[in-house]
């Protein structure tokens, strides 16, 4: 049983290493919506904004839009949208 559990957990963590980085345009849109990146920013500025987001959220700071980072971005955007709908 332990070997099955450790195998599944290992596969989940290894997936981060083999999955491709998220679409840069989508990441850019999320960062812009969060106010962390200007819409006219150069591509290199996306990496800086992404690293700042990762640091703020306690994620590994590597400038890569991996699964955990994209999930955090989407969660943050959802929160911003919800607050906006409430007029806050």
Backbone bond lengths (Angstrom), bond angles and torsions (degrees), N, CA, C in turn:
res aa  C-N    CA-C-N  psi(-1)  N-CA   C-N-CA  omega(-1)  CA-C   N-CA-C  phi
1 X - - - 1.451 - - 1.526 110.54 -
2 X 1.323 117.15 -44.21 1.463 121.26 -178.69 1.526 110.88 -61.74
3 X 1.321 117.47 -39.82 1.461 119.83 -178.60 1.529 110.97 -66.57
4 X 1.323 117.69 -34.56 1.466 120.85 177.61 1.524 109.61 -67.30
5 X 1.332 116.36 -46.31 1.465 120.87 179.98 1.519 110.98 -62.15
6 X 1.317 116.95 -46.31 1.465 119.06 -179.37 1.524 111.04 -66.78
7 X 1.325 117.41 -32.65 1.463 120.48 177.14 1.514 112.23 -65.91
8 X 1.330 116.43 -42.42 1.464 121.10 178.94 1.523 110.01 -65.72
9 X 1.320 116.50 -46.15 1.467 119.77 178.98 1.529 110.91 -63.19
10 X 1.297 116.75 -40.42 1.460 120.25 177.85 1.519 111.86 -61.73
11 X 1.319 116.01 -40.33 1.463 120.29 178.84 1.518 111.20 -65.30
12 X 1.329 117.01 -39.20 1.465 119.92 178.79 1.519 111.35 -63.10
13 X 1.317 116.56 -44.74 1.457 119.31 -179.32 1.520 111.49 -72.04
14 X 1.318 117.47 -33.91 1.461 120.59 178.19 1.518 111.15 -69.11
15 X 1.324 117.62 -25.67 1.461 120.65 -179.94 1.517 111.14 -59.72
16 X 1.327 117.05 -34.11 1.464 120.89 177.75 1.530 110.74 -59.24
17 X 1.320 115.66 -31.24 1.462 119.98 -176.10 1.522 112.91 -80.73
18 X 1.329 117.65 -23.60 1.464 119.45 -175.29 1.525 113.89 -108.38
19 X 1.325 117.60 -17.26 1.459 119.18 178.90 1.521 110.14 -71.82
20 X 1.307 117.51 141.36 1.466 119.21 179.40 1.529 110.96 -70.89
21 X 1.322 115.15 158.27 1.460 120.36 176.13 1.522 108.58 -65.20
22 X 1.330 115.32 149.07 1.464 121.07 -179.78 1.528 110.86 -62.36
23 X 1.321 115.35 161.34 1.453 122.21 178.85 1.527 109.83 -57.08
24 X 1.332 118.53 120.44 1.464 121.35 -178.20 1.527 113.88 -56.83
25 X 1.330 117.35 -34.98 1.467 119.80 179.43 1.526 111.29 -67.12
26 X 1.322 116.53 -38.07 1.468 120.61 178.40 1.534 110.33 -67.86
27 X 1.315 116.23 -43.13 1.467 120.74 178.28 1.521 109.67 -62.04
28 X 1.308 115.66 -42.91 1.468 120.79 178.07 1.533 110.58 -58.98
29 X 1.332 116.82 -45.26 1.466 121.17 179.53 1.522 111.63 -60.92
30 X 1.323 116.36 -42.40 1.466 120.34 179.04 1.530 111.19 -64.26
31 X 1.324 116.54 -43.21 1.469 120.37 178.90 1.524 111.34 -65.01
32 X 1.319 116.96 -38.19 1.469 120.79 177.98 1.521 109.47 -65.33
33 X 1.330 116.88 -45.47 1.468 119.96 -179.28 1.532 111.59 -62.21
34 X 1.315 116.54 -31.82 1.467 120.60 178.37 1.526 112.35 -79.73
35 X 1.324 116.54 -7.09 1.455 120.00 -178.64 1.516 113.18 78.06
36 X 1.317 116.33 17.97 1.461 120.98 -178.92 1.526 112.46 -96.42
37 X 1.321 116.12 -6.16 1.457 120.75 -178.24 1.518 108.45 -149.59
38 X 1.316 115.83 136.09 1.460 121.14 176.16 1.525 108.29 -75.50
39 X 1.312 116.57 142.12 1.467 121.23 -178.49 1.525 112.89 -59.98
40 X 1.324 117.56 -24.45 1.463 120.61 -179.35 1.529 112.48 -99.00
41 X 1.324 117.15 12.90 1.469 121.21 -177.44 1.528 111.48 -66.66
42 X 1.299 114.66 150.27 1.463 121.17 175.99 1.524 109.82 -73.83
43 X 1.343 117.67 157.20 1.467 120.37 -178.47 1.537 114.18 -54.93
44 X 1.307 118.16 -36.29 1.469 120.41 -179.85 1.524 111.75 -64.52
45 X 1.315 116.47 -28.32 1.459 120.23 179.38 1.526 111.57 -70.91
46 X 1.316 117.18 -24.41 1.461 121.05 176.18 1.518 110.05 -61.67
47 X 1.318 116.13 -42.57 1.463 120.22 179.72 1.521 111.00 -62.91
48 X 1.322 116.90 -43.32 1.464 121.21 178.99 1.529 110.30 -62.26
49 X 1.330 117.08 -44.14 1.467 121.45 179.31 1.528 110.49 -65.60
50 X 1.311 116.90 -38.83 1.459 121.20 179.21 1.527 110.57 -66.01
51 X 1.324 117.26 -41.63 1.463 121.10 177.43 1.528 110.90 -63.04
52 X 1.328 117.35 -40.18 1.462 120.92 178.51 1.531 110.01 -64.68
53 X 1.329 117.02 -40.90 1.462 120.76 177.39 1.527 109.92 -62.35
54 X 1.324 116.50 -46.71 1.464 120.41 179.97 1.527 110.92 -58.97
55 X 1.306 117.04 -43.67 1.465 120.78 179.86 1.527 110.67 -63.15
56 X 1.316 117.14 -43.54 1.470 121.70 -179.84 1.528 112.27 -63.62
57 X 1.312 116.59 -31.92 1.468 121.18 -176.56 1.529 113.12 -96.48
58 X 1.316 117.65 3.12 1.459 120.70 178.80 1.518 114.14 73.67
59 X 1.315 116.33 24.07 1.458 121.91 178.19 1.525 109.30 -93.04
60 X 1.337 117.27 161.16 1.460 118.95 174.33 1.531 109.65 -58.85
61 X 1.321 116.65 127.13 1.469 121.80 -177.06 1.523 108.39 -88.24
62 X 1.352 114.39 100.34 1.463 119.48 -179.88 1.525 112.19 -137.98
63 X 1.318 117.51 -2.40 1.461 120.54 178.79 1.509 114.41 71.57
64 X 1.327 116.76 12.16 1.466 121.84 -179.08 1.524 108.71 -105.40
65 X 1.314 116.31 132.50 1.462 121.66 -179.83 1.520 109.59 -84.57
66 X 1.332 115.00 71.03 1.459 120.16 178.79 1.528 109.53 -81.10
67 X 1.314 116.84 -178.88 1.452 121.55 -176.27 1.515 114.25 -57.15
68 X 1.330 116.94 -44.89 1.460 120.27 -179.41 1.524 111.26 -64.99
69 X 1.312 116.71 -39.97 1.459 120.57 -179.34 1.527 110.88 -67.86
70 X 1.313 116.93 -44.99 1.461 120.39 -179.98 1.529 110.07 -64.56
71 X 1.330 117.35 -39.99 1.463 120.02 176.58 1.521 110.32 -60.31
72 X 1.328 116.91 -42.72 1.462 121.11 177.73 1.514 112.13 -63.96
73 X 1.322 116.77 -41.42 1.465 120.75 177.48 1.521 110.75 -61.63
74 X 1.318 116.55 -46.40 1.457 120.43 -177.74 1.530 111.15 -66.08
75 X 1.319 116.37 -38.31 1.463 120.19 177.27 1.520 110.71 -63.65
76 X 1.333 116.46 -43.45 1.459 121.01 179.32 1.524 111.56 -64.91
77 X 1.315 117.13 -40.98 1.466 121.05 177.97 1.523 110.05 -64.16
78 X 1.327 117.19 -40.96 1.469 120.32 177.87 1.524 110.58 -60.61
79 X 1.331 116.88 -41.89 1.464 120.90 178.64 1.530 110.97 -63.35
80 X 1.332 116.85 -43.41 1.460 121.56 179.38 1.524 110.22 -62.75
81 X 1.314 116.65 -43.69 1.469 120.40 -179.69 1.534 110.48 -64.15
82 X 1.327 116.39 -41.80 1.457 120.25 179.60 1.540 111.22 -63.15
83 X 1.323 116.00 -43.90 1.466 119.35 177.51 1.526 111.65 -63.17
84 X 1.328 115.41 -38.70 1.465 120.19 179.12 1.529 110.42 -64.06
85 X 1.322 116.43 -41.29 1.471 120.51 178.12 1.523 112.12 -63.26
86 X 1.335 115.85 -32.16 1.462 120.80 178.49 1.520 112.42 -81.21
87 X 1.318 116.07 -5.20 1.445 121.04 179.94 1.514 113.57 79.10
88 X 1.323 115.91 20.98 1.465 120.01 -179.86 1.523 112.20 -102.61
